[in-house]
Amino acid sequence: MDTPAPTPTFEITDQNRVRASLRAAYDHQAVYAILDAGLIAHVGLIANNCPVVIPMVYGRKDDVLYLHGAKATRLIKLLGSDPDGTPVSIGVTLVDGIVVGRSSFHSSFNYRSVVVHGRARLVTDNKIREDAMAAMTDHVLPGRWDEVRPSTPKELNATGILEVGIETASAKSRTGEPVDDEADYDTPAWGGVVPVTQVYGAPQGDSRLHRDAQVPASVRRRVAGP
């Protein structure tokens, strides 16, 4: 009987180590699942010797994250200036519930989060640039790239694409009830969890929608959920 291949795992270093080890995961599967479920990434960098965090849409293909913006933006100019790559840290968080403890000390959240470390590089190859745009478009609405008209050369030329190879990463999560002090369970204070769910509403066509336009499959799938 063949031995199953080991699960790919990011090396644990001082950079990605999670202090609460029981809540940590370093395997690719756990990290990528959270990245694929998120919608917005917070990109951290140093600009003019000051820390800056910018929320951005992103897309993933294998072990690479893609970011984009107008070529004239500060982010694209700064992160794309070094051919060897500019260090960045990228965070994605999903909130699953408010944990209501019987004390403020034991109140928390149920969540899933990922922190990625890597180097951002400007993508200049046109084929990779187009693949990156497809990955980011389909990250938001899977299948949408094939539903829209192709991007024009002018649009592609005005867009800066950054690739961030995931050098190291860690996932962290919490589930379950509050863990209160034993003495507090004998008090009438309420404890429990308020679930937090993300719900998509009914699609609303814009004011100039063509009379023959139909809600596309990508939108219907997103609204319907998994």
Backbone as a ProteinNet text record, in pm:
[ID]
protein_1_A
[PRIMARY]
MDTPAPTPTFEITDQNRVRASLRAAYDHQAVYAILDAGLIAHVGLIANNCPVVIPMVYGRKDDVLYLHGAKATRLIKLLGSDPDGTPVSIGVTLVDGIVVGRSSFHSSFNYRSVVVHGRARLVTDNKIREDAMAAMTDHVLPGRWDEVRPSTPKELNATGILEVGIETASAKSRTGEPVDDEADYDTPAWGGVVPVTQVYGAPQGDSRLHRDAQVPASVRRRVAGP
[TERTIARY]
85	0	88	60.9	142.2	118.6	225.9	215.5	169.3	65.5	18.2	129.3	131.7	230.5	204.5	309.2	288.7	222.7	141.6	75.4	178.1	183.2	277.6	252.3	358.7	347.3	449.8	410.3	504.8	594.8	722.4	817.3	779.6	787.1	756.9	882.3	873	985	938.5	1031.4	993.5	896.9	899	814.3	667.8	641.3	502.4	451.4	533.2	492.6	373.9	271.2	154.2	173.9	157.5	183.7	89.1	-40	-137.1	-131.9	-42.1	-12.3	-132.8	-225.2	-340.9	-437.1	-426.1	-512.9	-442.9	-321.7	-241.1	-245.5	-228.7	-211.4	-113.1	-26.4	76.6	71.9	-22.4	-28.6	-93.1	-50.3	-98	-249.9	-307	-450.7	-530.1	-492	-563.4	-547.4	-425.5	-397.6	-474.4	-467.1	-530.8	-683.3	-739.6	-885	-937.4	-865.4	-908	-886.7	-773.8	-749.7	-858	-896.9	-996.6	-1135.9	-1162.1	-1293.4	-1306.2	-1194.3	-1197.4	-1226.2	-1257.2	-1281	-1182.7	-1144.8	-1056	-931.6	-816.8	-689.6	-640.2	-576	-511.7	-361.2	-308	-167.9	-85.7	10.4	95.5	232.7	281.2	411.6	468.7	591.4	657.1	670.8	616	625	677.6	788.2	850	874.7	924.2	959.9	839.5	718.7	598.7	521.1	461.8	379.6	249.6	209.7	87	13.1	-119	-203.2	-313.2	-325.8	-422.5	-512.3	-645.4	-735.9	-742.2	-734.9	-730.4	-801.8	-855.8	-903.3	-780.3	-792.4	-678.8	-726.5	-632.6	-661.9	-544.6	-570.3	-463.2	-455.3	-334.1	-308.1	-190.6	-219.2	-118.3	-60.1	71.3	133	167.5	89.9	111.2	-18.6	-8.8	-120.5	-99.3	-209.3	-202.7	-281	-226	-288.7	-285.8	-376.2	-372.1	-420.3	-385.8	-427.9	-381.9	-426.9	-381.3	-230.4	-164.2	-18.5	29.8	-55.7	-14.1	-26.2	-85.8	-105.1	26.6	27.4	146.5	185.7	84	111.8	185.4	135.5	196.1	336.6	352.3	484.3	584.8	541.2	631.5	666.4	564	589.1	649.9	630.2	684.8	818.9	877.8	1000.7	1127	1124.2	1242.9	1228.9	1313.5	1302.6	1324.7	1392.2	1413.5	1294.6	1196.9	1077.2	1080.5	963.1	947.1	873.1	927.4	861.7	722.1	625.7	489.9	436.3	338.4	263.2	116.7	46.1	-92	-179.8	-287.3	-377.2	-518.3	-582.2	-722	-791.8	-907.3	-979.7	-1126.5	-1178.5	-1320.4	-1376.8	-1482.6	-1543.9	-1664.3	-1665	-1771.3	-1866.2	-1826.3	-1915	-1856.8	-1946	-1905	-1915.5	-1805.2	-1802.7	-1829.4	-1944.2	-1987	-1952	-1844.9	-1804.3	-1877.2	-1866.4	-1927.8	-1842.5	-1731.1	-1645.1	-1587.7	-1545.8	-1484.3	-1353.3	-1287.3	-1159	-1174.6	-1284.8	-1305	-1397.9	-1431.1	-1507.2	-1411.3	-1460.2	-1369.4	-1449.9	-1387.8	-1452.1	-1418.6	-1509	-1474.2	-1436.7	-1325.1	-1271.6	-1178.6	-1147.3	-1041.9	-956.9	-827.8	-742.1	-613	-553.8	-425.6	-337.9	-210.8	-110.3	-5	18.8	114.2	232	349.4	469.6	531.9	574.3	638.3	693.6	731.7	785.4	699.9	660.7	578.1	666.8	631.9	704.8	607	646.2	563.7	566.5	448.8	438.5	442.8	532.3	545.6	507	507.9	469.9	319	279.9	139	51.3	103.2	23	-2.8	100	82.2	-8.7	3.9	-81.7	-229	-257.8	-396	-445.1	-359.4	-396.4	-422.8	-344.7	-363.6	-496.3	-530.3	-658.2	-774.1	-759.7	-863	-875.6	-761.4	-763.7	-832.1	-807.1	-867.9	-1017.1	-1053.5	-1194.8	-1273.9	-1219	-1288.8	-1284.7	-1191.8	-1190.4	-1317.4	-1360.3	-1479.3	-1605.6	-1611.1	-1725.9	-1671.3	-1657.9	-1601.9	-1675.3	-1596.7	-1652.2	-1681.3	-1664	-1699.9	-1609.2	-1482.9	-1387.8	-1434.7	-1493.9	-1540.1	-1673.1	-1737.4	-1866.7	-1853.4	-1743.3	-1728.1	-1647.4	-1655.8	-1575.4	-1428	-1340.2	-1196.7	-1150.6	-1052	-993.7	-923.5	-933.8	-866.9	-719.6	-633	-492.4	-476.5	-563	-554.8	-582.2	-684.2	-717.4	-604.5	-550.4	-441.6	-317.5	-290.9	-172.3	-184.3	-308.1	-328.2	-326.4	-322.3	-331.1	-195.8	-157.5	-36.7	-71.5	0.5	-24.2	96	69.9	174.4	154.5	263.9	257.4	335.4	279.2	343.1	356.1	476	499.3	490.1	409.9	392.2	515.4	602.2	725.3	697.5	611.1	572.1	436.1	363	228.2	185.8	81.7	21.8	-126.2	-202.9	-346.3	-373.3	-473.1	-511.8	-663.3	-722.3	-867.7	-913.2	-1037.2	-1100.9	-1242	-1286.2	-1422.7	-1474.5	-1604.8	-1661.5	-1709.5	-1744.9	-1805.5	-1700.1	-1746.2	-1651.5	-1594.5	-1474.1	-1409.6	-1394.3	-1492.3	-1496.4	-1427.3	-1403.8	-1355.3	-1463.6	-1422.4	-1517.5	-1618.9	-1575.2	-1666.4	-1775.1	-1747.1	-1844	-1962.5	-1948.6	-2060.8	-2174.7	-2148.4	-2251.5	-2324.2	-2290.2	-2357	-2463.1	-2560.7	-2665.9	-2622.5	-2495.8	-2447.5	-2460.6	-2507.2	-2527.2	-2394.9	-2376.8	-2258.7	-2299.7	-2230.8	-2263.3	-2197.5	-2253.6	-2197.7	-2307.2	-2277.9	-2366.2	-2306.5	-2366.3	-2308.4	-2305.9	-2202.7	-2190.3	-2181.8	-2274.3	-2275.1	-2275.5	-2218.2	-2217	-2325.5	-2418.6	-2532.1	-2532	-2553	-2560.9	-2707.9	-2743.1	-2880.7	-2912.7	-3037.4	-3080.7	-3007.7	-2957.9	-2886.5	-2976.5	-2920	-2993	-2926.5	-2994.9	-2940.3	-2925.5	-2828.8	-2808.5	-2910.8	-2902.7	-3005.5	-2999.1	-2890.1	-2878	-2871.4	-2928.1	-2926	-3003.5	-2941.2	-3006.3	-3129.9	-3233.7	-3359.5	-3345.9	-3246	-3226.9	-3124.4	-3066.2	-2962.8	-3023.1	-2953.3	-2995	-2888.5	-2931.7	-2833.8	-2741.9	-2609.6	-2516.9	-2498.8	-2448.9	-2430.8	-2338.2	-2232.9	-2138.2	-2205.6	-2295	-2366.6	-2468.4	-2538	-2635.7	-2568.8	-2452	-2381.1	-2336.5	-2287.9	-2242	-2359.1	-2473.3	-2589.8	-2642.1	-2639.4	-2690.7	-2602.4	-2473.8	-2381.8	-2337.3	-2253.8	-2198.7	-2306.7
-119.9	0	124.1	216.2	336.9	429.8	491	589.1	721.7	783.7	912.7	1017.4	1101.4	1208.9	1306.7	1357.5	1453.2	1581.4	1642.8	1768.2	1880.3	1955.7	2068.5	2167.2	2209.8	2296.9	2409	2528	2639.2	2621.5	2648	2638.8	2739.9	2696.6	2785.5	2863.8	2996.6	3083.8	3190.3	3274	3384.9	3479.8	3479.3	3571.3	3528.4	3399	3354.1	3273.1	3256.7	3176	3239.2	3157.8	3202.8	3166.3	3264.6	3239.7	3134.6	3145.8	3047.4	2925.5	2834.8	2725.5	2636.7	2622	2536	2594.1	2721.8	2786	2804	2756	2781.3	2664.7	2697.5	2597	2653.6	2569.2	2612.7	2536.6	2444.7	2367.4	2450.6	2423.5	2499.9	2493.1	2376	2357.8	2452.7	2464.6	2552.7	2699.5	2736.1	2874.9	2912.4	2828.1	2860.6	2861.4	2775.5	2772.2	2905.9	2966.1	3095.2	3205.8	3203.2	3303.3	3297.2	3177.1	3162.8	3204.1	3196.6	3233.7	3383.5	3452.5	3595.7	3677.6	3804.9	3895.8	4012.3	4060.9	4176.7	4140.5	4178.8	4161.5	4296.6	4297.9	4419.8	4404.5	4490.5	4481.8	4580.1	4527.7	4610.7	4630	4753.4	4786.2	4907.1	4939.1	5057.6	5160	5280.2	5388.8	5512.9	5565.3	5683.7	5662.2	5544.2	5506.7	5499.2	5491.3	5478.9	5353.1	5282.1	5166.9	5211.5	5140.4	5169.7	5038.1	5037.4	4921	4963.9	4892.4	4928.3	4808.7	4824.3	4714.7	4700.7	4576.5	4554.8	4425.6	4423.5	4300	4219.1	4087.6	4003.5	3877.4	3803	3672.9	3580.9	3452.3	3354.5	3254.4	3220.8	3110.9	3032.3	2910.9	2827.8	2903.1	2924.5	2990.2	3136.3	3199.5	3340.3	3417.7	3532.9	3625.8	3739.9	3784.7	3896.3	4014.6	4133.4	4259.6	4350.1	4447.4	4537.6	4676.3	4771.5	4909.4	4992.3	5115.5	5204.7	5223.7	5226.6	5239.2	5364.5	5467	5593.1	5592.3	5488.7	5489.2	5469.8	5519.8	5509.2	5364.1	5279.1	5139.1	5070.7	5086.5	5020.4	5074.4	5204.3	5263.5	5216.8	5212.8	5176.7	5028.6	4943	4800.1	4745.1	4815.2	4766.6	4825.6	4902.1	4973.9	4888.7	4782.1	4700.2	4567.6	4541.4	4415.5	4292.2	4310.6	4198.5	4177.1	4267.5	4253.4	4340.3	4388.1	4470.9	4391.2	4381.8	4301.8	4354.8	4262.5	4297.8	4191.3	4230.7	4137.7	4155	4045.3	4050.9	3972.1	4034.7	3969.3	3956.7	3843.3	3819.7	3760.1	3814	3766.5	3742.7	3631	3598.2	3589.3	3664.2	3663.9	3569.9	3471.4	3371.6	3388.6	3466.2	3483.3	3576.2	3639.3	3719.1	3629.6	3609.4	3525.7	3615.4	3595.8	3680.6	3611.1	3656.3	3598.8	3662.6	3599.7	3654	3763.7	3790.4	3903.1	3957.4	4081.5	4138.3	4066.7	4017.5	3950.8	3826.7	3754.5	3629.9	3645.4	3767.8	3792.1	3793.2	3745.8	3729.4	3721	3665.8	3637.1	3494.6	3431.4	3313.6	3362.4	3316.3	3373.9	3274.4	3305.5	3238.3	3347.2	3338	3443.1	3384.1	3459.3	3421.5	3545.4	3528.3	3631.7	3573.4	3643.2	3599.6	3695.4	3640.2	3721.3	3686.3	3789.9	3766.5	3895.9	3890.1	4008.1	4039.6	4166.3	4210.1	4251	4203	4237.3	4278.9	4374.6	4419.6	4315.4	4281	4183.2	4257.7	4217.9	4283.4	4192.1	4061.7	3968.2	3978.1	4006	4030.9	3908.4	3789	3667.8	3649.5	3670.3	3657.5	3767.8	3888	3999	3966.6	3909.7	3874.9	3760.7	3661.7	3552	3604.9	3703.8	3762.3	3836.5	3910.3	3980	3881.2	3769.4	3666	3608.1	3583.2	3526.7	3620.3	3750.5	3846.7	3863.8	3865.1	3876.9	3756.1	3637.1	3513.7	3488.9	3553.9	3540.9	3601.3	3713.9	3782.2	3711.2	3680.7	3611.5	3499.4	3379.2	3269.5	3251.7	3250.1	3235.6	3366.1	3478.1	3606.9	3645.3	3608	3649	3604.7	3487.8	3436	3496.3	3572.7	3633.1	3775.2	3842	3982.5	3995	4111.4	4135.5	4135.8	4102.7	4105.5	4246.8	4255	4384.9	4441.5	4571.4	4635.5	4657.6	4671.1	4701.8	4828.4	4927.4	5051.2	5024.4	4940.7	4908.5	4831.5	4733	4653.7	4739.2	4831.1	4916.3	5013.1	5050.9	5145.9	5078.2	4945.3	4869.9	4813.6	4838.1	4777.9	4649.2	4541.9	4411.5	4374.1	4336.5	4291.5	4144.5	4070.2	3931.8	3919.8	3845.6	3823.3	3673	3622.9	3482.8	3459.5	3361.1	3335.1	3262	3336.4	3277	3201.3	3259.3	3192.8	3246.6	3168	3208	3126	3173.6	3098.5	3129.9	3031.7	3050.4	3043.6	3118.2	3117.3	3120.7	3044.8	3040.7	3014.8	3052.2	3020.5	2973.6	2871.4	2822.9	2795.6	2781.5	2735.4	2844.8	2801.1	2886.4	2969.5	3067.2	3137.6	3042.2	3070.4	2992.4	3085.8	3080.7	3175	3118.1	3206.9	3161.5	3074	2969	2873.4	2940.2	3036.1	3102.1	3181.6	3228.4	3311.3	3230.7	3098.4	3017	3012.5	3045.4	3046	3179.7	3275.1	3405.2	3405.8	3497.9	3503.9	3574.7	3612.7	3680	3586.9	3641.4	3560.2	3537.1	3416.5	3384.2	3300.7	3314.7	3236.8	3294.8	3261.4	3304	3365.1	3478.1	3538.1	3507.9	3416.3	3382	3502.7	3511.8	3615.9	3546.3	3578	3517.6	3626.2	3594.7	3686.5	3642.9	3734.1	3702.6	3796.3	3740.3	3820.4	3843.2	3967.2	4000.1	3973.9	4000.4	3981.5	4079	4033.4	4123	4237.7	4355.9	4474.5	4530.1	4523	4578.3	4728.9	4784.8	4929	5002.2	5135.7	5218.1	5212.7	5160.9	5156.1	5012	4920.5	4780	4758.9	4685	4653	4567	4588.3	4516.9	4365.9	4320.1	4176.1	4114.9	4197.8	4147.1	4056.7	3946.1	3851.1	3843.7	3812.1	3794.8	3679.1	3702.1	3598.1	3485.6	3373.3	3255.4	3283.1	3363.1	3390.4	3460.9	3554.7	3626.2	3535.6	3455.7	3364.6	3265.6	3216.1	3122.1	3188.1	3310.6	3381.8	3406.1	3445.6	3472.7	3344	3234.5	3107.6	3050.2	3083.3	3032.8	2890.5	2834.6	2700.2	2592.3
0	0	0	-92.9	-104.5	14.2	60.6	168.4	111.6	169	117.4	121.2	19.3	14.9	128.7	191.6	300.8	250.1	334.8	298.7	294	182.1	175.4	288.4	352.3	469.3	461.3	502.1	509.2	630.8	612.5	723.3	831.1	954.9	1067.9	1103.6	1096.5	1127.9	1226.5	1270.4	1357.8	1288.2	1155.4	1080	1077.9	1067.7	1053.2	1172.3	1275.1	1389.1	1463.1	1492.4	1567.4	1713.9	1801.2	1943.6	2000.8	1967.3	2015.7	1923.9	1953.7	1860.9	1832	1927.9	1906.1	1802	1775.3	1675.9	1541.9	1530.2	1411.1	1313.5	1186.9	1081.9	980.4	932.5	838.5	705.6	693.2	568.8	458	336.2	221.2	209.1	233.6	215.7	304.6	431.3	523.2	484.5	447.4	410	283.9	181.9	54.3	65.1	149.6	165.3	217.7	312.6	367.5	265.2	195	91.2	-16.5	-54.3	-160	-113.8	16.8	68.9	94.4	110.4	138.6	14.2	34.3	-77.3	-80.5	36.9	45	125	71.9	142	190.8	306.1	356.2	335.9	251	208.9	290.1	365	447.9	385.8	388.9	332	405.5	374.8	429.1	317.5	337.7	239.9	309.7	260	321.3	469.4	503	640	733.8	676.6	757.2	716.3	814.3	777.9	712.3	607.4	534.5	511.8	533.2	505.3	409.3	297.2	194.2	165	173.2	136.5	-15.1	-63.9	-208.5	-246.9	-367.5	-427.6	-468.2	-466.8	-500.8	-571.3	-620.4	-678.9	-652.3	-651.7	-626.5	-740.3	-777.2	-869.8	-813.7	-766.5	-700.7	-581.5	-578.6	-462.8	-490.5	-577.4	-611.4	-590.4	-525	-514.4	-612.9	-673.2	-767.2	-711.5	-731.3	-693.7	-816.2	-819.8	-935.5	-895.5	-979.3	-959.4	-1077.1	-1083.2	-1189.9	-1180.1	-1294.9	-1294.3	-1222	-1216.4	-1155	-1004	-944.3	-800	-725.7	-602.6	-517.7	-494.9	-472	-441.6	-555.8	-676.5	-791.5	-815.6	-807.2	-829	-724.1	-599.2	-490.7	-494.8	-502.4	-495.6	-624.2	-734	-859.6	-897	-806.1	-840.6	-831.4	-751.9	-730	-804.9	-903.3	-978.6	-891.7	-777	-684.8	-592.1	-598.9	-517.5	-393.4	-353.7	-234.7	-128.2	-6.8	97.9	131.1	140.8	180.2	275.4	352.2	435.1	400	376.9	331.2	427.8	475.4	569.7	514.4	540.9	503.6	625.9	662.1	780.3	746.9	794.5	783.7	925.2	954.9	1087.7	1085.6	1175.3	1179.7	1297.6	1397.6	1511.4	1616.3	1693.5	1808.9	1931.2	1998.8	2118.6	2239	2302.4	2413.1	2543.5	2605.4	2732.9	2849.4	2963.3	3084.9	3147	3084.2	3120	2990.3	2992.5	2872	2839	2942.8	2922.5	2835.3	2850.1	2777.6	2656.4	2620.1	2498.3	2379.2	2264.5	2151	2022.1	1919.9	1792.3	1751.6	1679.5	1601.8	1462.7	1412.5	1289.5	1220.3	1096.7	1021	956.5	972.2	918.1	862.1	771.5	710.5	702.7	729.4	705.9	613.5	504.8	401.4	399.8	380.4	361.6	227.4	155.9	27.2	-29	-154.3	-222.9	-344.6	-355.4	-467.8	-584.2	-701.2	-823.8	-932	-1012.3	-1123.2	-1234.5	-1284.2	-1393.2	-1525.4	-1612.9	-1743	-1858.7	-1837.5	-1942.8	-1968.3	-2092.1	-2123	-2097.9	-2124.7	-2101	-1951.8	-1869.4	-1724.7	-1672.7	-1729.1	-1687.2	-1711.2	-1827.4	-1859	-1770.1	-1746.5	-1655.9	-1515.4	-1472.3	-1339.4	-1331.4	-1436.6	-1438.6	-1432	-1502.6	-1498.9	-1358.3	-1292.6	-1157.1	-1059	-1070.2	-979.1	-1006.7	-1134.9	-1171.7	-1123.4	-1146.4	-1107.3	-956.9	-887.1	-742.1	-681.8	-737.4	-688	-736.1	-865.6	-926.2	-1014	-960.7	-1039.7	-1173	-1281	-1414.8	-1485.3	-1416.6	-1475.9	-1591.4	-1586.3	-1690.6	-1829	-1837.8	-1967.2	-2010.4	-1922.3	-1955.6	-2008.8	-1979.1	-2016.4	-2145.8	-2206.8	-2326.7	-2291.3	-2384	-2355.5	-2320.8	-2234.3	-2201.6	-2323.8	-2340	-2453.3	-2419.2	-2522.5	-2495.1	-2411	-2432	-2354.2	-2207.2	-2179	-2040.7	-1973.4	-2044.4	-1988.1	-1965.3	-2058.1	-2046.1	-1929.8	-1894.8	-1784.2	-1648.3	-1647.6	-1522.5	-1482.9	-1359.8	-1305.1	-1233.3	-1264.5	-1203.9	-1117.6	-994.3	-903.7	-871.9	-868.6	-823.4	-692.5	-600.1	-470.8	-451.1	-469	-440.1	-289.9	-249.5	-106.3	-54.3	13.6	67.2	196.8	278	402.3	443.3	520.3	560.3	680.7	746.7	856.7	861.3	904.4	926.4	1075.7	1118.4	1258.9	1265.5	1355.9	1364.4	1506.9	1531.9	1660	1631.5	1703	1693.9	1835.9	1847.6	1973.5	2066.7	2186.7	2288	2360.9	2441	2527	2630.9	2671.3	2778.1	2897.1	2984.4	3096	3220.4	3316.4	3446.6	3510.7	3578.6	3633.9	3726.1	3803.8	3898.2	3826.6	3704.8	3633.2	3580.9	3569.4	3521.1	3624	3746.7	3849.6	3860.6	3771.9	3771	3661	3668	3565.2	3437.6	3428.5	3307.5	3186.6	3074.5	2953.8	2882.7	2834.6	2754.7	2635.3	2526.1	2406.6	2283.6	2167.4	2039.4	1953.5	1892.1	1792.1	1655.6	1578.6	1448.2	1354.6	1275.3	1173.2	1037.9	949.4	816.9	710.7	596.9	482.8	386.1	357.8	271.9	152.1	32.8	-88.4	-122.5	-148.7	-181.3	-327.3	-363.4	-501.8	-593.4	-708	-800.7	-847	-854.9	-898.8	-1023.6	-1136.3	-1259.1	-1250.8	-1323.1	-1317.1	-1405	-1400.2	-1464.4	-1616.9	-1673.9	-1819.8	-1871.3	-1796.5	-1835.3	-1964.5	-2055.7	-2182.6	-2156	-2234.1	-2210.8	-2227.2	-2302.3	-2322.6	-2227.3	-2140.2	-2049.9	-1943.3	-1916.6	-1814.1	-1704.4	-1583.6	-1475.3	-1512.4	-1516.5	-1563.5	-1461.9	-1512.1	-1427.8	-1310.2	-1332.7	-1223.9	-1107.7	-1137.2	-1032.4	-965.2	-1043.8	-985.7	-890.2	-928.6	-840.9	-711.9	-722.4	-602.4	-508.1	-561.2	-477.3	-414	-492.4	-442.3	-332.2	-334.9	-233.7	-262.9	-173.1	-195.8	-190.3
[MASK]
++++++++++++++++++++++++++++++++++++++++++++++++++++++++++++++++++++++++++++++++++++++++++++++++++++++++++++++++++++++++++++++++++++++++++++++++++++++++++++++++++++++++++++++++++++++++++++++++++++++++++++++++++++++++++++++++++

